[in-house]
Amino acid sequence: MKPLLGILGGTFDPVHFGHLRPALDVKQALGLEQVRFLPNSIPPHREQPWLDADARKSLLETALQDMPGFELDCRELERDGKSYMVDTLASLHADFPDHHLCLILGMDAFAELHQWYQWQGILEQSHIVVTGRPGFEWPLAPELQVLEACRSSDIDELKQVSTGRILLQSVTQLDISASEIRRQLQAGLDIRYLLPEVVRLKLLEMK
């Protein structure tokens, strides 16, 4: 069996507790050796970030600084062009050959997986851990029905098999969004308790 390495990508525009707490839940539940946070440069499936890459990187670095096992990984920021997860996983797979990769996705992102660039190749590089509230189901698009055969409820199987399993994992659900944080900031409202205090203070300095 090989240790598990969690992968959490996103714009983190800005990072908040809705990113951090579910990541901690997955780390503890699966016994992940690390969770690597990968801010993307040019997201292919959504509008361009509000904060620039340096600001998002700085805020994420601040948020992770006191959490053992949470690591900032800037490979997507350092790579030219759009940030495609299939390419990122190939790079991580080469850098961490003694680990099994676990891509952490929320249910909303997983339900749109078939719209991702070369999405079939993702399960050739990693497992997928789908997060949601307790008792949630996965409503799959017809294009994703083939993934039913990849479902697993056995964490040890992810350590034994290198890639290709999908695990549903219940996590703490926090109704916090980066878009709402941005809206409140622009409206002059107080964003306290939506994100770590050190991140809030740094973000206010930036804006």
ZIMO-V304315 format. One record per residue. D_LAST is the distance of its C-alpha to the last C-alpha in Angstrom with 1 decimal. Layout:
d_last=D_LAST
d_last=D_LAST
This chain:
d_last=46.9
d_last=43.6
d_last=40.4
d_last=37.6
d_last=34.2
d_last=31.4
d_last=29.1
d_last=25.9
d_last=24.0
d_last=21.0
d_last=17.7
d_last=16.0
d_last=12.9
d_last=12.0
d_last=15.0
d_last=16.4
d_last=19.8
d_last=21.3
d_last=21.3
d_last=22.3
d_last=25.0
d_last=27.1
d_last=26.9
d_last=28.4
d_last=31.0
d_last=32.1
d_last=32.2
d_last=34.4
d_last=36.6
d_last=37.4
d_last=37.5
d_last=35.1
d_last=35.1
d_last=31.4
d_last=28.6
d_last=26.8
d_last=23.3
d_last=23.0
d_last=19.7
d_last=20.9
d_last=20.2
d_last=21.5
d_last=22.4
d_last=25.7
d_last=25.8
d_last=22.6
d_last=19.9
d_last=17.7
d_last=14.6
d_last=11.2
d_last=9.6
d_last=11.8
d_last=14.6
d_last=13.6
d_last=10.3
d_last=12.5
d_last=15.3
d_last=13.6
d_last=12.5
d_last=16.0
d_last=17.7
d_last=16.3
d_last=17.4
d_last=20.8
d_last=21.6
d_last=24.0
d_last=25.6
d_last=28.9
d_last=29.6
d_last=26.1
d_last=25.4
d_last=22.7
d_last=24.5
d_last=22.8
d_last=25.9
d_last=24.4
d_last=21.5
d_last=24.3
d_last=26.6
d_last=26.7
d_last=26.8
d_last=26.1
d_last=25.8
d_last=29.2
d_last=29.9
d_last=33.6
d_last=32.9
d_last=30.6
d_last=33.2
d_last=35.9
d_last=34.0
d_last=33.5
d_last=37.1
d_last=38.2
d_last=36.1
d_last=37.2
d_last=40.8
d_last=41.8
d_last=39.4
d_last=39.3
d_last=35.9
d_last=34.6
d_last=31.9
d_last=30.1
d_last=29.4
d_last=28.7
d_last=31.5
d_last=29.5
d_last=28.9
d_last=32.5
d_last=34.0
d_last=32.6
d_last=33.6
d_last=36.3
d_last=33.7
d_last=32.4
d_last=33.6
d_last=36.9
d_last=36.3
d_last=39.8
d_last=39.2
d_last=36.6
d_last=39.3
d_last=41.3
d_last=38.7
d_last=37.6
d_last=38.0
d_last=35.6
d_last=34.6
d_last=33.6
d_last=31.8
d_last=32.2
d_last=33.4
d_last=36.9
d_last=39.7
d_last=37.6
d_last=39.4
d_last=38.3
d_last=38.8
d_last=39.5
d_last=39.8
d_last=43.3
d_last=42.1
d_last=41.1
d_last=44.3
d_last=45.7
d_last=43.2
d_last=45.2
d_last=47.4
d_last=44.5
d_last=43.7
d_last=44.3
d_last=44.1
d_last=45.2
d_last=42.5
d_last=45.2
d_last=45.9
d_last=42.5
d_last=43.5
d_last=46.9
d_last=46.0
d_last=43.6
d_last=41.9
d_last=42.3
d_last=42.0
d_last=39.7
d_last=39.1
d_last=37.7
d_last=35.9
d_last=34.9
d_last=31.6
d_last=29.7
d_last=28.1
d_last=24.7
d_last=23.6
d_last=19.9
d_last=18.2
d_last=14.9
d_last=15.2
d_last=15.6
d_last=12.6
d_last=10.5
d_last=12.8
d_last=12.4
d_last=8.6
d_last=9.3
d_last=12.3
d_last=10.9
d_last=13.0
d_last=13.2
d_last=12.8
d_last=15.1
d_last=18.0
d_last=16.7
d_last=15.6
d_last=16.5
d_last=15.3
d_last=14.5
d_last=12.2
d_last=10.5
d_last=10.1
d_last=8.8
d_last=6.3
d_last=5.1
d_last=5.6
d_last=3.8
d_last=0.0
